[in-house]
Amino acid sequence: MLNKKITPQSGIKKIIFIGAELNPLVKVGGLADVMGALPKALLKLDIEPLLILPFYGAINKQLYPSKLVKANLKFPHTKVIFSVYQTLLPKTKIKILLIKNKFFDTQEVYLPASPNRGELKNDAERFAVFAKCAVEAIKVLNLKPDLVHCHDWHTALVPTILDEYSLADKNFANIPTLLTIHNLASQGLSSLELVYQVALNKKLTPALMEDYYDDDKLDQLKIGILSADMINTVSPTYAQEILTKAYGAGLEKYLQRRKKNLKGILNGIDVDFFNPHTDKLIYKKYNINNYQAAKLFNKQALQKELKLAEKNVPIFAIISRLVSQKGLDILSPLWEKFLSYDLQIVILGTGDKKYEAELAILNKKYPKKFRAILKFDATLAQKIYAGADFFLMPSHFEPCGLGQMIAMRYGTLPLVRETGGLKDSVRHKKTGLVFTKYDSKDLEQTWQQALKIFADKKVLAKMIKAAMSQDFSWDKSALEYVKIYKKLIK
C-alpha cells in the first residue's frame, strides 16, 4: 500500500553514499535518481544518510549554494590536492559533501574519449581520484559511518581503499561496504599506471594484486566486486542474469565467486512526482477511481498536440534512448506491419542515427498515426505516460528500468521483454504484457495480445486498476536495503 508508515530502524545511525551523479544536482541517468531518492527514504527510518559527490563545474552554484569544510587536502605519495564543500539535498536536511578537484571543474559529467586530456586522460582515472578523495575525506573529517554504500564502477575502488586505510592505520576502523551495480556493462577500465597515480597499495589488496599480476589493465568494477563486503544489483532477476556469460559482461566468473554475497533489490520511483492525481504537467489529473474519462481526455489532448488523428484507437508509446539495447533492432522490421492496424505510435527520445533516420521517414509517411519526437522533453514525457494505452520496453537487457513502473502509475500498460527489472515488475496479463524470446516474432505476438485486450474493455479496466495499485515507492525498496545494512553491520 502506498505511503504507508515506516517503522524506524534501530542499530544503524549513519550511512555514507558515494556516487558520480545525484538528482537534482547533476543527472545523466538512473543512478542519479537512486542517489537522490534512497537517502530520503532512509531518513524516514531514522537513519542519517551523508552523500559524497564530485563538485562538478556543471553544478549550479546559485541553486545549490555550498560552504567550504576543508581546503587543500592531499593524500600521501601523490600530487592530488582537493577541498571539501558542503551543501544540502533540496527540501531536506541531508548533507552532501562535494569533492572539489581540478579534474571535475569541466561542465561535462563524463568526458568524451580523448587521448589528449593532459594529466588524466579518461574517466577511469578521474573517478579513481574521486574514490581516493572520498575515503581521505571520511578519515580526515572523522565521519565514522556505520557503512559506506558505493554506486557503480565510479566508486568501485572505495572498498579496496578503505581496506588499505584500515590495514595501514590501526586508528581507522574497518568500515563495511556495499557496492550497488546499476549497469555491469560500464566497468572503468584503465592502464596499470593508475596504481601509482592514486597511490594504491598493491601489497595490501588481494583483488588489486590479481589484476596487477594477471593482466595489463585495471578493471575498477572487477576490483569492487572482489573487495566489497556485499554487492547488489537494481533488480533480483538482473542479479541472477549477471552470473551468466550472456549478461555477465566478462565479469561473470568473479560474480559467481561472490554469489553468496550478491542480492538484487528493485529500484523504486518517486511516487509523489509520478502521481497522476497531483501531476501538474498532464492535461487532466486523475486517480484509480476516475481514470477512464480522464485518460481519454489526456489521449485526445495528446493527439491534438502531436497532430495525430483524434480518435479512440490504442496508442503505443516509447520514451527511451533509441538504441538496440532498448529493443529498437527487433522493432525495426515491424513498424510497417504495426502501422497497417488502426492504432497510433508515439516515440520520445534520441539515440543511434540509423534509428532516428528510420523514424523520421515514418513521421512523413504516417503523419496521422505515427509521431517520433527526436529529443527529450520532460513535460511531454508526462503527457505521454498519461495519454497512451500501452508502453513499449522490449529491451534486450534491463538492469531495472523505470519507465514501466511510471507507466503503471498512470494506468498505461507496459509491454516488456522478460529480462531484469522488467520481469520483476510486470506480471503477464495482470499488470501488463510480457514476452520471452528476444525476437520480432515473439514481440509481434504480444503486440497482437495488446490489441485484443484494448478491445475487451472489462479485461482492460481490470489490468489498469491492477497496474495503478502497484507499490513502486522507494519506501519499500529502502526496507530491503536496510536488511543488507543490518547484515553488514552485525
Residue pairs with C-beta under 8 A, 6 or more apart in sequence:
1 471
2 271
2 471
2 473
3 271
3 473
3 475
4 475
6 41
6 44
6 45
6 475
6 478
6 479
7 45
8 44
8 45
8 46
9 45
9 46
9 47
9 482
9 486
10 46
11 486
11 489
12 47
12 146
12 147
12 482
12 485
12 486
12 489
13 47
13 48
13 146
14 47
14 48
14 49
14 50
14 143
14 144
14 145
14 146
15 39
15 42
15 47
15 48
15 49
15 50
15 145
15 146
15 147
15 148
15 149
15 485
16 49
16 50
16 51
16 52
16 138
16 143
16 145
16 147
16 148
16 149
17 35
17 38
17 39
17 49
17 50
17 51
17 52
17 149
17 151
18 51
18 52
18 53
18 131
18 134
18 148
18 149
18 150
18 151
18 155
18 158
19 31
19 34
19 35
19 51
19 52
19 53
19 150
19 151
19 152
19 154
19 155
20 31
20 53
20 54
20 109
20 110
20 127
20 130
20 151
20 152
20 154
20 155
21 27
21 28
21 29
21 31
21 32
21 35
21 53
21 109
22 32
22 35
22 36
22 51
22 53
22 89
22 96
23 32
23 33
23 35
23 36
23 37
24 36
24 90
25 53
25 59
25 60
25 64
25 87
25 96
26 32
26 53
26 56
26 58
26 59
26 109
27 33
28 109
28 110
29 182
30 182
30 234
30 267
30 400
30 402
31 151
31 152
31 182
33 267
33 269
33 270
33 402
34 151
34 180
34 182
34 234
34 267
35 51
35 53
35 151
36 89
37 268
37 269
37 270
37 474
38 49
38 268
38 474
38 477
38 478
38 481
39 49
39 51
39 89
39 92
39 94
40 89
40 92
40 94
40 474
41 268
41 473
41 474
41 475
41 477
41 478
42 49
42 478
42 481
42 482
43 49
43 92
43 94
44 475
44 478
45 478
45 479
45 482
47 482
47 485
49 94
50 94
50 95
50 96
50 97
50 143
50 145
51 89
51 94
51 95
51 96
51 97
52 96
52 97
52 99
52 134
52 137
53 96
53 97
53 98
53 99
54 98
54 99
54 101
54 104
54 130
55 66
55 85
55 98
55 99
55 100
55 101
55 104
56 104
56 105
56 106
56 107
56 109
57 104
57 105
57 106
57 107
58 106
58 107
58 108
58 109
59 98
64 87
64 90
65 87
66 85
66 86
66 87
66 98
67 85
67 86
67 87
68 83
68 84
68 85
69 83
69 84
69 85
69 86
69 97
69 141
70 83
70 84
70 137
70 140
70 141
71 83
72 81
72 83
73 81
73 82
73 83
73 84
73 133
73 136
73 137
73 140
74 80
74 81
74 82
75 132
75 133
75 136
75 198
75 199
76 199
77 199
78 132
78 197
78 198
78 199
80 101
80 129
80 132
80 133
80 198
81 101
82 99
82 100
82 101
82 133
82 136
83 99
83 100
83 101
84 97
84 98
84 99
84 100
84 137
84 141
85 97
85 98
85 100
86 95
86 96
86 97
86 98
87 95
87 96
87 98
88 94
88 95
88 96
89 95
89 96
97 137
97 141
99 130
99 133
99 134
99 137
101 129
101 130
101 133
103 119
103 120
103 125
103 126
103 129
104 126
104 130
110 123
111 117
111 122
111 123
111 126
113 122
114 121
114 122
115 121
120 126
120 129
120 197
122 190
123 154
123 188
124 188
124 189
124 190
124 194
124 218
124 220
125 190
125 194
125 197
127 153
127 154
127 155
127 188
127 220
128 157
128 188
128 190
128 194
128 197
128 198
128 220
129 197
129 198
130 154
130 155
131 154
131 155
131 156
131 157
131 158
131 161
131 198
132 157
132 161
132 198
132 199
134 155
134 158
135 158
135 161
135 162
135 165
137 143
138 145
138 148
138 162
138 175
139 165
139 169
139 172
144 173
145 175
146 175
146 176
146 485
146 489
147 175
147 176
147 177
147 178
147 485
147 488
147 489
148 158
148 159
148 162
148 175
148 176
148 177
148 178
149 177
149 178
149 180
149 481
150 156
150 158
150 159
150 177
150 178
150 179
150 180
150 224
150 228
151 179
151 180
151 182
152 180
152 181
152 182
152 183
152 186
152 221
153 186
153 187
153 188
153 220
153 221
153 224
154 188
155 179
155 224
156 179
156 188
156 220
156 221
156 223
156 224
156 225
156 228
157 198
157 200
157 220
157 223
157 224
158 177
158 224
159 177
159 179
159 224
159 227
159 228
159 229
160 200
160 205
160 207
160 208
160 223
160 224
160 227
161 200
162 174
162 175
162 177
163 174
163 204
163 205
163 227
164 200
164 201
164 204
164 205
165 172
166 172
166 173
166 174
166 175
167 204
168 201
168 204
176 229
176 488
176 489
177 227
177 228
177 229
177 230
177 488
178 228
178 229
178 230
178 231
178 232
178 484
178 485
178 488
179 224
179 225
179 228
179 230
179 231
179 232
180 231
180 232
180 233
180 234
181 221
181 225
181 231
181 232
181 233
181 234
181 242
181 399
182 233
182 234
182 399
182 400
183 399
184 221
184 233
184 242
184 247
184 248
184 249
184 251
184 399
185 249
186 221
187 219
187 220
187 221
187 222
187 249
187 251
188 219
188 220
188 221
189 217
189 218
189 219
189 220
190 217
190 218
190 220
191 216
191 217
191 218
192 211
192 212
192 216
192 217
192 218
194 200
194 218
195 202
195 208
195 212
195 218
200 208
201 208
202 208
202 209
202 212
203 209
205 223
205 227
206 226
207 222
207 223
207 226
207 227
208 218
208 223
210 226
211 217
211 218
211 219
211 222
211 223
212 218
219 251
221 251
222 251
222 254
224 231
225 231
225 251
225 254
225 255
225 258
226 254
226 257
226 258
228 261
229 261
229 488
230 261
230 262
230 263
230 484
230 487
230 488
231 255
231 258
231 261
231 262
231 263
232 239
232 262
232 263
232 264
232 265
232 481
232 484
233 239
233 242
233 262
233 263
233 264
233 265
233 399
234 264
234 265
234 266
234 267
234 399
234 400
234 421
235 264
235 265
235 266
235 267
235 398
235 399
235 400
235 401
235 420
235 421
235 423
235 424
235 425
236 263
236 264
236 265
236 266
236 424
237 264
237 419
237 420
237 421
237 423
237 424
238 247
238 264
238 397
238 398
238 399
238 400
238 420
238 421
239 262
239 263
239 264
240 264
241 247
241 397
241 419
241 420
242 248
242 249
242 251
242 252
242 255
243 252
243 255
243 256
243 259
243 262
244 252
245 252
247 397
248 255
255 262
263 484
264 424
265 477
265 480
265 481
265 484
266 400
266 421
266 424
266 425
266 472
266 477
266 480
267 400
267 402
267 421
267 477
268 405
268 472
268 473
268 474
268 475
268 476
268 477
268 478
269 402
269 405
269 406
269 409
269 472
269 473
269 474
270 474
271 409
271 472
271 473
271 474
272 278
273 279
274 385
274 405
274 406
274 409
274 410
275 409
276 282
276 285
276 286
276 287
276 291
276 294
276 386
276 409
276 410
276 411
277 285
277 286
277 287
278 285
279 285
279 382
279 386
281 378
281 379
281 382
281 383
282 298
282 382
282 383
282 385
282 386
282 387
282 410
283 297
283 298
283 301
283 302
283 383
283 386
283 387
284 294
284 297
284 298
284 301
284 386
285 294
286 293
286 294
286 295
286 298
286 386
286 411
288 411
288 465
288 468
288 469
291 411
291 464
291 468
292 461
295 386
295 387
295 411
296 312
298 383
298 386
298 387
299 312
299 315
299 387
299 388
299 389
300 310
301 383
301 387
302 308
302 315
302 346
302 383
302 384
302 386
302 387
302 388
303 309
303 310
303 311
303 315
303 344
303 387
304 310
305 383
306 346
306 371
306 373
307 367
307 368
307 371
308 344
308 346
308 368
308 369
308 371
309 344
309 368
309 369
313 342
313 343
313 344
313 369
314 343
314 344
314 389
314 390
314 450
314 451
314 454
315 343
315 344
315 345
315 346
315 387
315 388
315 389
315 390
316 338
316 343
316 344
316 345
316 346
316 388
316 389
316 390
316 391
316 392
316 415
316 447
316 450
317 345
317 346
317 347
317 348
317 384
317 385
317 388
317 390
317 391
317 392
317 407
317 412
318 326
318 345
318 346
318 347
318 348
318 349
318 391
318 392
318 393
319 347
319 348
319 349
319 381
319 384
319 385
319 391
319 403
320 326
320 347
320 348
320 349
320 351
320 393
320 403
321 349
321 350
321 351
322 328
322 347
322 349
322 350
322 351
322 352
322 355
322 356
322 359
322 374
323 351
323 352
323 355
324 352
324 396
325 395
325 396
325 397
326 351
326 393
326 394
326 395
326 396
327 392
327 393
327 394
327 395
327 396
327 417
327 438
327 443
328 351
328 352
328 355
329 396
330 394
330 438
330 439
330 440
330 443
331 392
331 394
331 440
331 443
332 355
332 358
333 440
334 440
334 443
334 444
334 447
335 345
335 358
335 362
335 370
337 444
338 345
338 447
339 345
339 362
339 366
339 369
339 370
341 451
343 369
343 451
344 369
344 370
344 371
345 369
345 370
345 371
346 371
346 372
346 373
346 384
346 388
347 359
347 371
347 372
347 373
348 372
348 373
348 375
348 376
348 377
348 380
348 381
348 384
349 373
349 374
349 376
350 356
350 374
350 375
350 376
356 372
356 374
359 372
359 374
360 372
360 374
362 370
362 372
363 370
363 371
363 372
373 380
385 391
385 406
385 407
385 409
385 410
385 412
386 410
386 412
388 407
388 412
389 412
389 413
389 454
390 412
390 413
390 414
390 415
390 433
390 450
390 454
391 403
391 404
391 407
391 412
391 413
391 414
391 415
392 414
392 415
393 401
393 403
393 404
393 414
393 415
393 416
393 417
393 422
394 415
394 416
394 417
394 435
394 438
394 443
395 401
395 416
395 417
395 419
395 420
395 422
396 417
396 419
396 438
397 419
397 420
398 416
398 417
398 419
398 420
398 421
398 422
399 420
399 421
400 420
400 421
401 416
401 420
401 421
401 422
401 425
403 414
404 414
404 416
404 421
404 422
404 425
404 426
404 432
405 425
405 470
405 472
407 413
407 414
407 467
408 414
408 425
408 426
408 431
408 432
408 467
408 468
408 470
408 472
409 468
409 470
409 472
410 468
411 464
411 467
411 468
412 467
413 431
413 432
413 433
413 450
413 453
413 463
413 464
413 467
414 422
414 426
414 431
414 432
414 433
414 467
415 432
415 433
415 434
415 435
415 446
415 447
415 450
416 422
416 423
416 426
416 432
416 433
416 434
416 435
417 434
417 435
417 436
417 438
417 443
418 434
418 435
418 436
419 438
422 434
423 434
425 470
425 472
426 432
426 433
426 434
427 434
427 466
428 434
429 449
429 453
429 463
430 463
430 466
431 463
431 466
431 467
431 470
432 463
432 467
433 446
433 449
433 450
433 453
434 446
435 442
435 443
435 445
435 446
436 442
453 459
453 460
453 463
454 460
